[in-house]
């Protein structure tokens, strides 16, 4: 064999071995990275599933809490309205304990008092119109207070549920 043929054969062997090495190395790394990508995708899918389940659980828990609070709120408002109506039905009138017939500087016309009699003034009873106004005002104040209590309870429940969820996440 001549030197030229030896060089050509050597170059061919070198080219084939480099090409083969490159091909098998490339295949190895592609397989390795594809396996890593599949593993990462699997972990990602599991986390997404877990987070979705947690989200659905929180939504269910908050929905149940909202319904429970709403039912209790509506019942409390109905009770308040019933109490005010009961007082009205029983013709309960309010009175001003500081009022007396002698506290007025000018004589009053019985027709100008809104239908109150001298006996009403002597005992300090307010007119029916004033009593109705105050019952309405008290009812509105009680309903507003109940709404504030409901809001406070809702905030407390959301904080409690959030804290439970945080502790659950830390435990994972």
Secondary structure as the mmCIF struct_conf table of DSSP 4:
data_model
#
loop_
_struct_conf.conf_type_id
_struct_conf.id
_struct_conf.beg_label_comp_id
_struct_conf.beg_label_asym_id
_struct_conf.beg_label_seq_id
_struct_conf.end_label_comp_id
_struct_conf.end_label_asym_id
_struct_conf.end_label_seq_id
HELX_RH_AL_P HELX_RH_AL_P1 UNK A 3 UNK A 89
TURN_TY1_P TURN_TY1_P1 UNK A 90 UNK A 91
STRN STRN1 UNK A 95 UNK A 95
TURN_TY1_P TURN_TY1_P2 UNK A 97 UNK A 98
HELX_RH_3T_P HELX_RH_3T_P1 UNK A 101 UNK A 103
BEND BEND1 UNK A 105 UNK A 106
HELX_LH_PP_P HELX_LH_PP_P1 UNK A 107 UNK A 109
HELX_RH_3T_P HELX_RH_3T_P2 UNK A 110 UNK A 113
TURN_TY1_P TURN_TY1_P3 UNK A 114 UNK A 114
BEND BEND2 UNK A 115 UNK A 115
HELX_RH_AL_P HELX_RH_AL_P2 UNK A 118 UNK A 123
TURN_TY1_P TURN_TY1_P4 UNK A 124 UNK A 124
STRN STRN2 UNK A 125 UNK A 125
HELX_LH_PP_P HELX_LH_PP_P2 UNK A 126 UNK A 127
HELX_RH_AL_P HELX_RH_AL_P3 UNK A 128 UNK A 171
#
